[in-house]
Amino acid sequence: MKPGPLEGVRLTEFTSAWAGPYATCLLGFLGAEIIKVESRMRLDHSRNLSFSTGKQFSGPDESEVFNNLNLNKKSITLNLKAPRGIDLAKKVAGLSDVVMENMRPGVMPRLGLGYEVLREIKPDLIYLSSSACGQEGPEREYVGYAPTFAALGGVSYITGYEDWPPSNFMGAIDLRSATTAAASMLAALVQKQRTGRGQYIDMASQESIAVLIGDVMLDYVMNQRVQTRKGNKGYRIAPHNCYRCSGEDKWISIAVATDQEWEGLCRTMDRPDLIMDKRFAASEDRYKNQEELDQIISEWTRDKEGYELMTRLQTAGVAAMPTLSSEGLFKDPHVRDRGVFLQVEHPAIGKDWVISPPWRLSETPAQINRHAPLLGEHNEYVFGELLGMSSVEIKRLEQEKVIS
């Protein structure tokens, strides 16, 4: 098995939930060794509960959610309320290239594990703090989860239908924040490779979401326009919508941006008469009359199978895809062919479906090497092999609830 591009990089994380763990999981896919610091007294809630589905798990090693977010990692357990536990955490961080945490601002420094302390131990350390609103500013101590990141980042306000309230978001927002965090750590690693210097990264999830709607922000700054919810309407292009297909809750998304694409759609519909219809002849006409146009297209699509319709439209040069549910995505033949979903053997769960790395690197592959760690599974490796502690000492610290 070829090594990944981050082979030899070690990262220690003090993270929980989704936004922190998935960021480090992405680096783990690329070959970094990830050591997850946990505590039996305060478990990562994703070991016990799925916020998105409400499912509760029977034990800390039974969670499919945790397994997907923490693939390839190692787990150690420490009591960070005990001075000896803090001392051990410092030693582990001192053997690391990167430290990431997503506790409330101020918690890690109060524990004695802030950047200023750890950089004294490891001067070239890269240290990332991920929080709702950042480490500075009047809202720095606000608690946040995915719905609040989306609300504070402006995404909720512009998502939904015109006559509906702003949309609420779940875990996908966390994963966007996580991807931003992973990108920043990669950039810092490149800088460290070039200069030998580490650095501190202050990452606000609010801002990681806000930058994804930069065009909306610029529209306000430049034109004083406040964009709001407009359903599936496109930016001055039509048709641009989801249309019902045959079957229960089956849909196809169709978007037409040019006159050539419009002609392709009309000919596929066997409606060449619409090409020069004065209601739809030019893009501005189609946009102005899009409700009437949507009705015409809906009448055509409603008794047709989504994939068959996609093939016909794509052949005509029209952007069209089935609007997939989670079931549809899992069963999609293209996605299955590319191996997006894989089964990983887990000692407590058994064969578990997981989502594979989102990249294909030809020379240094991103890959899944193992299931997520059992709670404290790698105490012997980290404390014994890496820190050189004897099995007797490790056992004593376990009895004293330091390694716990």
N, C-alpha and C positions, 0 to 999 in steps of 0.2 A: 504494500500500500504506500503510495507516494505521500511524503509529508506535505502539510498545508503551508501556505505562505507565511503564517505566523508561528511556525514551528520554532520552539526555543523561547517564546514570549510567555511570561507567567503573569496572570492577573488574579488578584484577590478581591473578592466582592463582599460587600455588606449590603445586600439588596434583598427586596422582597416584592411580592405582587407580580406585575407584568412588565412595567416600563424599565425597571432595572435589570431583572434577570434575562429578558430577551436581548438586551443590548450586549451583554457579555456572552450570551449563547451564540450570537452571530460571530463574535471573535473566536469562540470555541470551534465553530464550524470551519474556521480558517486555520485551525491548528494550534491556537494558543492554549496553554494549560490554565484552566479556570478553577480556582479554589474558592468555594462558597462557604463563608463563615455563617453558621446558624446557631440557634439555641433551642434546646428542648423546652425551655421555659417560655419562649415567645416564638412560636413557629411562624414561618412564612405562611400566610393564610391560604395561599394556593395549594399547600399540602393538604388542607382540610376541606376547602370549599371552592366551588366554581361560582364566582360572582355573576357570570354571564348566563349560566343555566340554572343556578340555585342548587346544583347537586352537591351533596356532602359526601365526603370520603370516610371510610371506616378507620383509616389510620394514616400516619404521615407519609407512608410509602405507597399508598394506593391511588394517588391522584394522577389521572391522565393529563390534567392541565399542567401540573408541576413537571411531569415528564417531558412534555413538549417544550416548555420554556427553559429547561435546564439540561438539555442533552449535552453529552460529552464532558460534564463537569465533575469535580470532586467536592465532597462535603466534609467539613469538620464542624464540631460543636464546641462552642465556648460560652462561658458565662461572663458576659462583658460588664457585669456588676461587681465582679471580683477583681481585685488588683492583679492577681496572677493571670487571670484571663486576659486582661488588657495587655499585660506584658507579652503573653504568647501571641496575641493578635499583632502586636508591633513586630515581633520577630518574623512572623509569616509575611507581613507587609514588606519587611526589609529584604526579603528574598524575591520580591515581585517587581515587575516592570511597571505595572499599572495597578491602581486601586480604584474601585468604583463603589459609591454608596448612594442610596436614595432615601436616607432618613430625613427628618425635618431639619432645616437649617439650624445649626448650633448644636445638634445632638452629638455628632462625631467629635467636635472640639471639646465638648464637656466630658466626653468619655476619655479624652486624652489620645484620640486617634485622628485628629484633624490634620490637614495638609502640612501646616507649619511644624508639627511635631514629627510626622513621618518623613518629611524631607530631610530632617536632621539625621535620621537613620539611613535613608536612601536618597542622596542628593539629586539623582537623576530621575526620581519618581514622577510618573504621570498620575495625576489624581483627579478623578471626575466626581463632582457632586451633582446629582440630578434631583431636582425638586419641582414643586408646582410653579413657583413664581421667581425662582432664583435666590441666590444667597444674599443679595442686597436689595434695598427698596422697601417702601412702606408695607408691601404685602408679602414680604419674604417668609413669614412664619405661617402663612395660610396652608392648610392641609388640602391636598388635591388628589383626585382620581380621574379616570378618563373623561367622565362627563363634564367635570369642571375644567379640565384642560381644553376641551372643545369649546366650552362656553367662553372662557377667558381668551382663547385664541381666535375667536371670531368665526369659527366654522359653523357652530350651531345656528347662528343668526341667519346665515345665507343658505342653509340646507332645509329643504322642505317645500311644501306647496304654498302658494301665495296667500291662501285663506286659512292656513294652519299656523300654529305657534312654531317657534324654533325647534329643531330636532335635538333629541338627546342621543348621545353616543356612548358606546361601551368600549370593549377592549381594543378595538382596532386603533383607537387614538393612542393608547398606551404603546402599541407596537410602532406607530409613527415616531413617537418620542424616542423609543428605544433605538430605532434605526438611525435617528439623528445623533444620538449619543455614541453609537458604534462608529459612525463616520468621523466624529470629532476625535475619538480615541485613536483611530487609524491615522488621522492627520498628525496627531501629537507623536505617534510612534515614528512616522516618517521624519518629522523634525528632530526627534531624538537620535535617529540613525544618522542624520546629517551633522548634528551639532554636539551630540552627547548630553544635551540638556533636557530635563523634564519640565513639566509645567502643570499649572492648576487649571481645570476646566469647570466653569460655573455654567451649568446647563439648566435653563428653565423650560419645563414642558409647555407652558403657555406660549413661549416664544417659538419653540420648535414647531408648534401647530400654526401659529400666526404667519410664519414665513411661507407656509404652503398656500396662503391666499394672498400673495403679494400683489397680484393684479387688482384685487378688490381694494386693498389698502391704497395702492397708487391711484386708483380711480377717484378715491376721496381726496387724496392730497393734491392731485393735479386738477380735478374737475369739480370737487366738492359734491360728488354724487355718492349717496349711501346705497349701495346695492343691498337687496334683500332677497327673500325667497321667491323663486320663480319655477318651482317644480323641475320638469325636465327640459324646459326651454333652453335653447342654445344661445350663443352670442351672435345674434343677427343671422343665424342660419336655420333653415327649416326645409324638410322635416327633421326633427331632432327629438325623439321620444321613444317610449317603450310601447309596443303594440301587442295585444293579446293574440296568442296562437291557440291551436287545438290542444286539448288536455287541460287538466285542472291547474290553474294558476301558472300557466306557461306563457312566456312573453319573448319578444325579440326586440332588440334595440337597433334602431336605424338612424343614421345621421347622414345628411346630404349637404355638402359644402359648395359644390360647383354645379354649373349648368350641365356639364358632361355627366356628372353623377346623377343629376335629376333626370336626364334623358335615359340613363341606364335603368333607373328605378321605374320610370313610366313604361318602358318597353318590357321589363320583366313582369310588370303588372298587367301587360296587354292593354295598356291605356295610353297609346301614343297621342291620343287626342289631348291629353293633359299637358303635353310638352309646351305647346304654344297657347294654352288656355290663359286668358288675360289675368286670371286670378293668381296664376302660379308661374308665369313665363319667366320672370326675373326673380333673383334671390330676395329682393325687398318685397316683392309681391307675395312670395311664399311665406315670408316671415309675418307679414301683415295678416295673411289669411290662414295661419297655421292651424287654427282650430278646425276649420272646414277641411283642410288638407289631412289632418289627423283622422278625421272621421272616414274619409275615403280610404286611407291606408288601412285603418282598423278593419273595415269591411272586407278588405282583401286578405288580410293576414289571419283572421280569426279561425278559419277552418284548415289552416296549413300547419304542418309540423315544423318546429323551429329550426332544426339542423338542416332539413331539406331546403327551407326558405333561405337560410344563411348561405348555403352553397350556390343557389341560383343568383342571389344578390351579389355575393362576392365575385362570381364569374362575370357579372356585369359591371364590376368596378365600384360597387356601392358598399360602404362600411356598414356591416350588419352582423350581429352576433346574438345567439340566444342569451337571455338574461337569466343567468344560472342561480339557482338556490344553492345552499350548502350541499344538498344531496346531488344536484345537477353537476356542481363543480367536482365533487368526489368521483362521480361516475363519468365525467367528460372524457371521451376517448383520447383526445390530444393530451390532456393533463396526465392521464394514466400512462400514456406512452412515454412521456418525459420523466416519469418517476417522481412526480411532485409529492405523492403520498407513499410513505414506506412503512413497513412493519419492523419494529424493534422489539427484541425479546427483553422483557423486564422481569426481574426475579419475583416481584410481588404481584404485578399486574398480568403477566404473561405476554402474549403478542399484542403490542399496542401500536395503533396507527399514529404516525407522527408526520409532520410537514418537513420536507427536506430543505436544505439550504437553497436560497433563491438565485444562486449563481452557478455557472458552469465554467470553471477555470481549467484549461487544457493541461497545464504543466504542474500546477500546485492545487489540486482539487479541494473544494470545500466539501466536507463529508461528515456523516454521522458515524462515530466510532463505537458509541455505547449509549445505553439508557441514562436517564438522569440519576444522580447518586441517591442511594438510600441515606437516610438521616445519619450523619456521623460516620459514613462508610469508610472514609479515608483518614480517620484520626491516626491510625498506626503509621500510614505512609507519611503524612505531613509532620506529625510530632516526632515520630521515630526516625524515618529516613531523612527528611529534609532538615529538621531541627536537631537531630542527634540525641533525642531523649531516650532513656531506657524504658523498656516495657514496664518495669517496676514503678518508675516515676509517673508514667502515663496512667497506670492503674491507680496510683495514689491520688492523682489529680481528678480522676473520674470519681473516686470515692468522696473527695472533698467538694464535688460539684463545680469544679473549675472547668474541666472538660465536660460540658453538659449541655 
